[in-house]
Amino acid sequence: MPAPLKVVIVGGGTAGWMCAAALVGALPPGVCDVRLVESDEIGIVGVGEATLPQIKEFNDYIGVVEADFMRQTNATFKLGIEFVDWGFKGSSYIHPFGVHGKPMGGVPFYQYWTKALQHGRADAIEDFCLPIVAGRKNRFAFPTTEEGGINATFAYAYHFDANLYARFLREFAELRGLNRTEGKIVDVALRPADGHVASITLQSGAVVEGDLFIDCSGFRSLLMGQALGVDYEDWTHWLPCDRAMAVPCERVGPLTPYTRSTALAAGWQWRIPLQHRTGNGYVYASRFLSDDEAAATLLANLDGAALDEPRPLRFRAGRRTTSWARNCIAVGLASGFLEPLESTSIYLIQIAVTNLLKLLPGPAIDPALAAEFNRLMDVEYERVRDFLILHYHANARDDAPLWAHCRDMDVPDSLRRKMALFQHRGHIRQYKDGLFSPPSWLSVLVGQGLRPGHYDPLVDNLPYERMTAAMDQLRAQVAGAAEGMGDHAAFVAGYCPSPAAVRTPEGAAS
């Protein structure tokens, strides 16, 4: 039997502990000898408290018990993201974790919706999407597995405390044999023959050697950026926001099962409801707003009393030109950063980890594995990049320089083609790889105000009266299914109550 692959994870936080938990939780014993090195002296950047449905797949895959994890991270459920004032002031739409309507005759529902719109009907496409209708009513229930049933047309994600999630995964991994080493790294040694990472030296003088190194050191990118000198590809010309202020506040009002993003003059503000508090932040472009103005704006727009001082964060949108170089893989912030507008930070960690599991090398690194890993990660980053740019570019706001700049800027050809196809005949391409399927693109394209000029001619095979009758029936089914769900706060209180959350009898935090 070959010797175990010696894996050294540099850095903890969400990225480091997701890597560690997956390697020791999913792989058979003896495949890897995993060591995580981190220093309690170095602060952790919380890379988001809102997630995408894929995180449930990750947790299930490594053996996490959902209710236990949710209790320990103060988690709530998430059916989508509400975008307020993005397309224009006064607008609101939800990007849901589910579909709009059902195909008819093999043709996507939104093609029929487009025809109805062009014939004078004023149906809101959100009325045909169960997670949106349920979310706006603050209702939640688990999806069913009934094939063709309306309650099987959605998925869900979570809001949670990212630092508590990292702590939860640490305990999970250490119980399964993960070796953790406390210490600050002071040197990285490269092998003279091929430039691979040979070892890291800690402040204590200890030397840690390995076959494969995973850089989870955050923005410092200690191995990939500093030691190996991999360049950073800057995307701020498309995504100009470069700073954030974050602050928690008291939780008041209903426990909403969705994240909220509200467009402001120089960026946007997030609102993430947890069981014990609400997470808030203002992501902004420093060329249009000072740090002091950002902090003041954030504090003035909280639901409840602030629980701390605003915490600043500086970043540069983009990614490392290579995610796997030599015997080193960068994961999380060490690999790149895209603002958390669509809750993709933890997803990009997760997809890197799952790709690593599929392409796990032996002690001798096969370049073909690295090349395929890089190809897959390139696709992920570029698809997320284009999706985020769409939110900024497709706007009709005339109240602030940021929005005029984003509306007039050049965008990647890949995004321009996608927008043109949709505006011509409502076509949205389904990709094999990469995040965000057609329902996600549809929600943002329509929500930001874009409309197709034509619809698929196959729609005309269904008589108009039958088409509108089917639409009316579907809207009623969605409304009925949403009414049949329970209150989100009550569901959380019964399924995964956190000791940190104090509740009134109605289920609201106090």
C-alpha positions in Angstrom: 0.0 0.0 0.0 1.5 3.4 -1.0 2.4 5.9 1.8 -0.3 8.5 2.6 -0.1 11.8 0.8 1.3 14.3 3.2 -1.1 17.4 3.0 -0.3 20.6 4.8 -3.0 23.2 5.0 -1.7 26.7 5.7 -4.3 28.8 7.5 -7.6 28.0 9.2 -10.8 30.0 8.9 -13.6 28.8 6.7 -11.4 27.8 3.9 -8.8 25.9 5.9 -11.3 24.0 8.0 -13.6 23.2 5.0 -10.5 21.6 3.3 -9.5 19.8 6.5 -13.0 18.5 7.2 -13.4 17.2 3.6 -10.1 15.5 3.5 -10.6 13.6 6.7 -14.4 13.2 6.5 -14.8 12.0 2.9 -11.6 10.0 2.1 -10.9 6.5 3.4 -8.3 6.3 6.2 -4.7 6.0 5.0 -5.2 8.1 1.8 -3.9 11.3 3.3 -2.0 12.5 6.3 -3.5 15.9 6.9 -2.0 18.7 9.0 -3.4 22.2 9.4 -1.1 25.0 10.6 -2.6 28.2 11.9 -1.8 30.9 14.4 -4.3 32.3 16.9 -2.3 35.6 16.6 -3.6 36.1 13.1 -7.2 37.4 12.7 -9.6 35.6 10.5 -11.6 37.3 7.7 -15.2 36.1 7.9 -15.9 35.5 4.2 -19.7 35.6 4.3 -22.6 34.4 6.4 -24.9 33.7 3.5 -24.5 30.6 1.3 -25.8 28.8 -1.7 -27.7 25.4 -1.8 -24.5 23.6 -2.7 -23.3 24.0 0.9 -25.9 21.4 2.0 -24.5 19.0 -0.5 -21.0 19.6 1.0 -22.1 19.1 4.6 -24.1 15.9 3.7 -21.1 14.6 1.7 -18.7 14.8 4.6 -21.2 13.6 7.2 -22.4 16.7 9.0 -25.8 16.4 10.8 -27.8 19.4 9.6 -29.8 20.3 12.7 -26.6 20.0 14.9 -24.6 22.2 12.6 -27.4 24.8 12.5 -27.8 24.9 16.2 -24.0 25.5 16.7 -23.7 28.2 14.1 -27.0 30.1 14.9 -28.2 29.3 11.4 -31.4 30.1 9.6 -32.7 28.9 6.3 -32.3 30.8 3.0 -34.6 30.5 0.0 -32.9 33.3 -2.1 -31.6 36.8 -2.2 -33.7 39.9 -2.5 -32.3 42.8 -4.5 -33.7 46.2 -3.6 -33.1 49.3 -5.8 -30.7 47.6 -8.2 -32.4 48.0 -11.6 -33.8 51.3 -10.6 -34.8 53.1 -7.4 -38.0 51.5 -6.0 -37.4 48.1 -7.6 -37.3 44.8 -5.8 -36.8 41.2 -7.0 -35.7 37.9 -5.5 -33.1 35.6 -7.0 -34.6 32.3 -5.8 -33.2 28.8 -5.3 -35.8 27.4 -7.5 -37.5 27.6 -10.9 -40.1 29.9 -12.4 -43.1 27.9 -13.5 -42.9 24.6 -15.3 -42.0 23.8 -19.0 -44.9 23.3 -21.3 -44.5 21.2 -24.4 -40.7 21.1 -23.7 -40.5 24.9 -23.9 -39.3 26.8 -20.8 -42.0 28.6 -18.9 -40.6 32.1 -19.3 -41.1 31.9 -23.0 -44.8 31.6 -22.4 -44.6 34.4 -19.8 -42.9 36.6 -22.4 -45.7 36.0 -24.9 -48.3 36.8 -22.3 -46.4 40.0 -21.4 -46.4 41.0 -25.1 -50.1 40.4 -25.3 -50.8 42.8 -22.5 -50.9 40.5 -19.4 -49.1 42.0 -16.4 -48.2 38.7 -14.6 -45.2 39.1 -12.3 -42.8 36.2 -13.1 -42.1 35.9 -9.3 -45.8 34.7 -8.8 -44.8 31.4 -10.5 -41.9 30.7 -8.2 -42.6 28.9 -4.9 -39.4 30.0 -3.0 -40.1 33.6 -3.9 -43.7 33.6 -2.8 -42.9 31.6 0.3 -40.0 33.9 1.1 -41.9 37.1 0.9 -44.4 35.6 3.4 -41.6 34.5 5.7 -42.6 30.9 5.3 -40.4 27.8 5.1 -40.7 24.0 4.7 -38.3 21.4 3.4 -38.7 20.6 -0.3 -40.2 17.2 -1.1 -38.9 14.6 -3.5 -42.2 14.1 -5.3 -41.5 14.1 -9.0 -43.4 16.9 -10.7 -44.8 18.3 -7.5 -44.7 22.0 -6.9 -43.0 21.5 -3.5 -40.1 19.8 -5.3 -39.2 22.9 -7.4 -36.8 24.6 -5.0 -33.8 24.1 -2.8 -32.4 25.9 0.2 -29.2 27.2 1.7 -28.3 28.7 5.1 -27.4 31.9 6.9 -24.8 31.2 9.6 -22.0 32.7 11.6 -18.9 31.9 9.5 -16.5 31.9 12.4 -18.7 29.4 14.3 -18.9 27.3 11.2 -15.1 27.2 11.1 -15.1 26.2 14.8 -17.7 23.5 14.1 -15.6 22.1 11.3 -12.5 22.2 13.4 -14.1 20.0 16.0 -15.5 17.7 13.3 -12.1 17.3 11.7 -10.1 16.8 14.9 -12.4 14.1 16.0 -11.6 12.3 12.8 -7.8 12.5 13.2 -6.9 15.9 11.8 -3.6 17.1 13.2 -3.6 20.8 14.0 -0.4 22.7 14.7 -0.4 26.1 16.3 2.2 28.5 15.0 3.1 31.5 12.9 4.9 30.8 9.7 8.1 32.7 9.3 9.7 31.0 6.2 8.7 29.0 3.2 11.4 26.8 1.6 11.3 25.8 -2.0 13.0 22.7 -3.5 15.9 23.9 -5.7 15.3 21.3 -8.4 11.7 22.2 -9.3 10.6 25.2 -7.2 8.0 23.1 -5.4 7.2 24.0 -1.8 9.4 21.8 0.4 8.5 23.0 3.9 7.3 25.8 6.1 9.1 27.0 9.2 7.3 28.2 12.2 8.3 30.9 14.7 9.0 28.2 17.2 11.6 26.8 14.9 9.5 23.7 13.9 9.7 22.7 10.3 6.7 21.1 8.6 7.3 19.2 5.4 4.7 18.0 2.9 3.9 16.6 -0.5 0.9 18.9 -1.2 0.4 22.3 0.3 -3.0 24.1 0.4 -2.8 27.8 0.8 -5.7 29.1 2.9 -3.8 32.1 4.3 -6.4 34.6 3.1 -5.5 37.8 1.4 -1.8 37.4 2.3 -1.6 34.4 0.0 1.5 33.4 1.8 2.4 30.4 -0.4 0.8 31.1 -3.8 1.3 34.8 -4.0 4.4 35.5 -1.9 6.5 32.3 -2.1 5.6 31.2 -5.6 4.9 34.6 -7.0 1.7 33.8 -8.9 0.3 36.9 -10.4 -3.1 38.4 -9.5 -5.6 39.2 -12.3 -7.3 42.5 -11.4 -11.1 42.7 -12.2 -11.8 46.1 -10.6 -12.4 47.7 -14.0 -15.6 45.6 -14.0 -16.3 45.3 -10.3 -15.2 48.7 -8.8 -16.2 48.1 -5.2 -13.0 47.6 -3.2 -14.0 48.1 0.4 -16.6 47.0 3.0 -17.8 47.9 6.4 -19.4 45.1 8.5 -21.4 45.3 11.7 -23.9 43.1 13.5 -27.0 44.5 15.0 -29.8 43.3 17.3 -32.4 41.1 15.5 -35.8 42.7 15.3 -38.9 41.9 13.3 -39.7 38.7 11.4 -37.0 36.1 10.7 -36.8 36.4 6.9 -35.7 33.3 4.9 -33.7 35.3 2.5 -30.7 37.6 2.3 -31.3 41.2 1.3 -29.0 43.4 -0.8 -30.0 47.0 -1.1 -28.2 49.2 -3.7 -26.9 52.5 -2.3 -25.2 55.4 -3.9 -21.7 54.0 -3.9 -22.3 50.2 -3.6 -24.7 48.0 -1.7 -25.7 47.0 1.8 -26.3 43.4 2.9 -28.7 42.1 5.5 -28.3 38.5 6.8 -30.7 37.2 9.5 -29.2 34.8 12.0 -31.0 33.4 15.0 -29.2 35.6 17.5 -28.4 38.7 15.5 -28.5 40.3 12.0 -25.4 40.6 10.0 -24.9 43.9 8.0 -22.3 45.4 5.7 -21.8 48.1 3.1 -19.7 47.1 0.1 -18.6 50.2 -1.7 -16.2 51.8 -4.1 -13.7 54.0 -2.3 -13.4 56.3 -5.4 -17.0 57.4 -4.8 -17.2 57.2 -0.9 -15.0 57.7 2.1 -14.6 55.2 4.8 -16.2 57.5 7.4 -19.2 58.1 5.1 -19.6 54.4 4.5 -19.6 53.7 8.3 -22.1 56.4 9.0 -24.4 55.3 6.2 -24.3 51.7 7.4 -25.1 52.6 11.0 -28.0 54.8 9.8 -29.6 51.9 7.9 -29.7 49.1 10.5 -32.8 47.3 11.7 -31.8 47.4 15.3 -29.1 48.7 17.6 -25.5 48.1 16.5 -23.7 45.4 18.6 -20.2 46.6 17.7 -18.2 49.2 15.8 -18.1 48.8 12.0 -15.2 46.6 10.9 -13.4 47.7 7.7 -12.2 45.4 5.0 -10.2 46.2 1.9 -10.0 44.0 -1.1 -9.4 43.9 -4.9 -11.8 42.0 -7.1 -10.0 39.4 -9.1 -8.1 36.1 -8.8 -4.7 34.4 -9.0 -3.9 33.6 -12.6 -3.3 30.0 -11.4 -5.1 28.2 -8.6 -2.8 25.2 -8.6 0.9 25.9 -9.2 3.5 23.2 -8.7 2.6 21.4 -5.5 0.5 24.2 -4.0 -3.3 24.9 -4.3 -4.8 28.2 -3.3 -8.3 28.1 -1.8 -10.5 30.9 -0.7 -9.1 34.4 -0.4 -5.6 33.2 -1.2 -7.0 32.2 -4.6 -9.1 35.3 -5.3 -12.0 37.5 -4.1 -15.3 38.4 -5.6 -17.6 40.5 -3.5 -20.3 38.5 -1.7 -23.2 40.0 -3.7 -24.4 36.5 -4.7 -23.1 34.6 -1.6 -20.4 32.9 -3.7 -17.4 33.2 -1.3 -18.0 29.9 0.5 -19.2 28.2 -2.7 -15.8 29.0 -4.4 -14.1 27.3 -1.4 -16.4 24.4 -1.7 -15.9 23.8 -5.4 -12.1 24.0 -5.0 -12.3 21.4 -2.3 -14.5 19.1 -4.2 -12.4 19.4 -7.4 -9.3 18.6 -5.3 -11.0 15.4 -4.0 -11.7 14.3 -7.6 -8.2 15.2 -8.7 -6.2 14.2 -5.7 -2.6 13.6 -6.7 0.0 11.2 -5.4 3.3 12.3 -3.8 4.6 13.0 -7.3 2.3 15.8 -8.7 0.9 15.0 -12.2 0.8 18.3 -14.2 -2.4 17.0 -16.0 -4.3 17.0 -12.7 -3.2 20.6 -12.0 -4.2 21.7 -15.5 -7.7 20.2 -15.2 -8.1 21.8 -11.7 -7.1 25.2 -13.1 -9.5 24.8 -16.0 -12.4 24.0 -13.8 -11.6 26.9 -11.4 -11.2 29.3 -14.3 -14.7 28.5 -15.4 -16.1 29.0 -11.9 -14.5 32.3 -11.4 -15.4 33.7 -14.8 -19.1 32.6 -14.6 -19.4 34.2 -11.1 -17.6 37.3 -12.4 -20.0 37.7 -15.3 -23.1 37.2 -13.1 -22.0 39.8 -10.6 -21.1 42.3 -13.4 -24.7 41.9 -14.8 -26.2 43.3 -11.6 -24.1 46.5 -11.9 -24.2 46.9 -15.7 -27.9 46.4 -16.3 -29.2 49.4 -14.4 -31.3 52.4 -15.1 -30.3 54.5 -12.1 -29.4 58.1 -12.6 -28.8 59.2 -9.0 -25.1 58.5 -8.5 -21.8 58.3 -10.5 -21.1 54.7 -9.7 -24.2 53.5 -11.5 -23.6 55.6 -14.5 -20.0 54.3 -14.7 -21.2 50.7 -14.5 -23.9 51.1 -17.1 -21.5 52.7 -19.6 -18.5 50.4 -19.0 -17.4 47.7 -21.4 -18.2 44.2 -20.1 -16.6 40.8 -20.9 -17.6 39.4 -24.3 -19.0 36.3 -22.6 -21.5 38.5 -20.7 -22.3 40.6 -23.7 -23.2 37.5 -25.8 -25.4 36.2 -23.0 -27.3 39.5 -22.7 -27.7 39.8 -26.4 -29.2 36.3 -26.7 -31.7 36.9 -24.0 -32.7 40.3 -25.4 -33.3 38.8 -28.8 -35.4 35.8 -28.0 -35.2 35.0 -24.3 -32.5 32.4 -24.8 -30.4 31.4 -21.8 -27.7 28.9 -22.4 -27.3 26.0 -20.0 -23.6 25.3 -19.2 -22.2 21.9 -18.2 -19.7 23.5 -15.8 -19.9 26.5 -13.6 -22.3 28.1 -11.2 -25.7 29.6 -11.9 -28.2 27.9 -14.0 -30.8 29.5 -16.3 -33.4 30.2 -13.5 -30.7 32.3 -11.7 -29.9 34.3 -14.8 -33.6 34.8 -15.6 -34.3 36.2 -12.2 -31.5 38.9 -12.5 -32.0 39.7 -16.2 -35.8 40.2 -15.7 -35.3 41.8 -12.3 -32.9 44.3 -13.6 -35.4 45.4 -16.3 -34.3 43.5 -19.4 -37.0 42.0 -21.6 -36.7 39.8 -24.7 -37.8 41.3 -28.0 -39.3 38.0 -29.2 -40.2 34.6 -27.8 -39.6 31.1 -29.0 -42.0 30.4 -31.9 -42.7 26.9 -30.5 -44.8 28.7 -27.9 -47.4 29.3 -30.6 -48.1 25.6 -30.8 -50.2 26.0 -27.7 -53.4 28.0 -28.1 -53.3 31.3 -26.2 -56.3 30.5 -24.1 -54.9 27.2 -23.0 -51.6 28.8 -22.3 -53.1 31.5 -20.0 -55.3 29.0 -18.3 -52.3 26.9 -17.5 -50.5 30.0 -16.1 -53.4 30.9 -13.9 -53.6 27.4 -12.6 -49.9 27.3 -11.8 -49.9 30.6 -10.1 -52.7 29.3 -7.8 -50.8 26.2 -7.1 -47.7 28.2 -6.1 -49.8 30.5 -3.8 -51.5 27.5 -2.2 -48.2 25.7 -1.6 -46.7 28.8 0.0 -49.7 29.2 2.3 -49.3 25.6 3.3 -45.8 26.2 4.7 -45.2 27.1 8.3 -43.6 30.3 9.7 -39.9 30.4 9.2 -39.0 31.5 12.7 -41.3 28.8 14.2 -39.7 26.2 12.0 -36.2 27.2 13.1 -37.2 27.3 16.7 -38.6 23.7 16.5 -35.8 22.2 14.3 -32.5 23.8 15.3 -32.9 26.3 18.1 -29.6 28.0 19.1 -28.8 28.5 22.7 -27.6 32.0 21.8 -31.0 33.1 20.5 -33.6 34.4 23.0 -37.1 34.3 21.6 -40.5 35.7 22.3 -43.5 33.4 22.2 -44.0 34.6 18.6 -40.6 33.4 17.6 -38.9 36.7 17.1 -35.6 37.4 18.8 -35.5 39.9 21.6 
